[in-house]
Amino acid sequence: MIYVIEEGLNGHIKIGYARRPDKRKLTLQNGNSNRLTVIMTFEGDPSLENKIHKDLSKYKIREDGEWFYRNEKVFAYLNSLSPIEPKTEMMNEEEFIVLWRDSEDSPTDYCPFCGERHTHGQGDGHRASHCALGNPFFTRKSDGKIFEQKRGYIVRTYKKAHNRRIHGDRRSGSTRERTSMACA
């Protein structure tokens, strides 16, 4: 997961890759006297991180570092990236991120807010997100729409066949069947 960490209020930013941005922030916080905040996350891997660092090299604080000057052009570039779109669904006229899981007792897809897979017990529907509490995590679709971690997400479970729509599963490249459910 690609993360953007801000140093202080409107300070320098660090752009990096970590499986758990919240844990990476804690590691960095130990060596920094200013408060660090994860201000953006989106799907990506180390090769995307390297591309971002190369493309934004003129905004680096140090040539060999991962910290950048806060700049509108840096954020415009980050917003222009077209990562894999988070899966979304409308519920009560609001759009939410959807995390899919294989069964009710299995973990979900990777969370776009913290990079972890969550377990959520019985039933599908809206869930409060308990990951990275106290951090104002959000993720962004390529159209600019922002989803805040504090609003939670929807959990859905893959179902066995009959009268189901087929969707691609980007985790494995295979095809899985998902229930087509409308939210009340």
Secondary structure, DSSP 8 states (H G I E B T S, - for coil): -EEEEEESSS--EEEEE-S-HHHHHHHHHTT-SS-EEEEEEE---HHHHHHHHHHTGGGBSSTTSSEE---HHHHHHHHH-------EEEETTEEEEEEEESSTTS-BSB-TTTS-B----SS-EEE---TTTTS--EEE-TTS-EEEGGG-EEEEEB--SSS-EEEE-TTTSSEEEE------
